[in-house]
Amino acid sequence: MHELSIAISMIDQISEESANRGGLDVQAVHMRLGVFAGVDKNALLFAYSLACEGTPLQGSRLVIETVPLLVYCPVCRHECTPPSVYQIYCPECFTPTPEILTGREMEVALLEVAV
C-alpha cells in the first residue's frame, strides 16, 4: 500500500511548511489526483487520516479533486477522453494516443488554515 508512504510524505512536507510559516493550523489539505496517477483515492484518504495521528495535521481533512484522463489525438488533432485508463485511444478514430494531457497529477493544490 504505497498510499501510506505518499500520505506520510505529504504530511511531513506540509508540517515543515507550516512550521516555516509560524505554525499554521491546517484545517484541510486540497489535493489534485489524476485517475492515471496510480493512486487509489479511498486508500489515500484512509492512509492520510491514519498518518495524521500525533502530528500537527491531526484532525485535518484531505479533500481530493479527481482529475480526468485527457489525451491528444494526433490524427483528429483534438483533445479527447479515452474509453478507459486501460484503453488509451481516440474514441472518434480509434487511433492509439500516446500524448497524455491530464490525469497523471498528484499535487497539493491548497491548504486551508485557521485564522
C-alpha positions as CSV (number, residue, x, y, z in Angstrom):
1,M,0.0,0.0,0.0
2,H,2.1,2.9,-1.3
3,E,-0.7,5.3,-0.4
4,L,0.5,5.3,3.2
5,S,4.0,6.4,2.2
6,I,2.5,9.1,0.0
7,A,0.4,10.3,2.9
8,I,3.4,10.3,5.3
9,S,5.5,12.3,2.7
10,M,2.7,14.8,2.2
11,I,2.2,15.3,6.0
12,D,6.0,15.7,6.5
13,Q,6.2,18.4,3.8
14,I,3.0,20.2,4.9
15,S,4.1,20.1,8.6
16,E,7.5,21.6,7.6
17,E,5.9,24.3,5.5
18,S,3.5,25.1,8.3
19,A,6.4,25.4,10.8
20,N,8.3,27.6,8.4
21,R,5.3,30.0,8.4
22,G,5.0,30.2,12.1
23,G,3.0,27.1,12.9
24,L,-0.2,27.4,10.8
25,D,-3.2,25.5,12.0
26,V,-4.0,23.4,8.9
27,Q,-7.7,22.6,8.7
28,A,-7.8,20.9,5.3
29,V,-5.4,19.8,2.5
30,H,-6.8,20.1,-1.0
31,M,-5.2,17.8,-3.5
32,R,-5.5,17.2,-7.2
33,L,-5.3,13.5,-8.1
34,G,-5.3,12.2,-11.7
35,V,-7.1,9.0,-12.5
36,F,-3.9,7.8,-14.2
37,A,-1.6,8.6,-11.2
38,G,-1.7,5.0,-9.9
39,V,-3.1,6.0,-6.5
40,D,-6.3,4.7,-5.0
41,K,-8.3,7.7,-3.8
42,N,-10.0,5.8,-0.9
43,A,-6.8,4.2,0.2
44,L,-5.1,7.6,0.3
45,L,-8.0,9.1,2.3
46,F,-7.7,6.3,4.8
47,A,-3.9,6.4,4.9
48,Y,-4.0,10.2,5.4
49,S,-6.3,10.0,8.4
50,L,-4.2,7.3,9.9
51,A,-0.8,9.0,9.3
52,C,-2.0,12.4,10.7
53,E,-2.4,11.0,14.2
54,G,0.1,12.5,16.6
55,T,1.2,15.1,14.0
56,P,0.4,18.9,13.7
57,L,-2.1,17.9,11.0
58,Q,-4.2,15.6,13.3
59,G,-7.9,16.5,12.8
60,S,-7.3,18.0,9.3
61,R,-9.3,16.8,6.3
62,L,-7.9,15.6,2.9
63,V,-10.1,16.9,0.1
64,I,-9.3,15.2,-3.2
65,E,-10.3,16.6,-6.6
66,T,-10.2,13.9,-9.2
67,V,-8.5,15.0,-12.5
68,P,-9.9,13.1,-15.5
69,L,-7.7,11.4,-18.2
70,L,-7.4,13.7,-21.2
71,V,-5.3,12.8,-24.3
72,Y,-4.4,14.5,-27.6
73,C,-5.2,12.6,-30.8
74,P,-2.5,13.2,-33.4
75,V,-4.9,12.2,-36.2
76,C,-8.0,14.1,-35.3
77,R,-5.9,16.9,-33.7
78,H,-8.2,17.4,-30.8
79,E,-8.3,16.6,-27.1
80,C,-10.5,13.7,-26.0
81,T,-11.2,11.4,-23.2
82,P,-10.3,7.8,-23.9
83,P,-12.8,5.0,-23.2
84,S,-10.9,4.0,-20.0
85,V,-7.5,4.2,-18.4
86,Y,-6.8,0.8,-19.9
87,Q,-7.8,1.6,-23.4
88,I,-6.0,4.9,-24.3
89,Y,-7.1,5.6,-27.8
90,C,-9.2,8.3,-29.6
91,P,-12.9,7.4,-29.3
92,E,-13.5,9.1,-32.7
93,C,-10.9,7.5,-35.0
94,F,-9.6,4.7,-32.7
95,T,-6.0,5.8,-33.0
96,P,-3.8,5.0,-30.1
97,T,-3.0,8.3,-28.4
98,P,0.3,8.4,-26.5
99,E,0.2,12.1,-25.6
100,I,-1.5,12.4,-22.1
101,L,-2.5,15.9,-21.3
102,T,-4.1,15.4,-17.9
103,G,-4.7,12.6,-15.5
104,R,-1.3,12.0,-14.0
105,E,-1.5,14.8,-11.4
106,M,-0.7,14.2,-7.8
107,E,-0.2,17.6,-6.2
108,V,-1.2,19.5,-3.1
109,A,-3.1,22.5,-4.5
110,L,-4.3,24.4,-1.4
111,L,-4.0,24.4,2.3
112,E,-7.0,25.7,4.4
113,V,-5.7,27.2,7.6
114,A,-7.5,28.7,10.6
115,V,-7.0,32.4,11.1
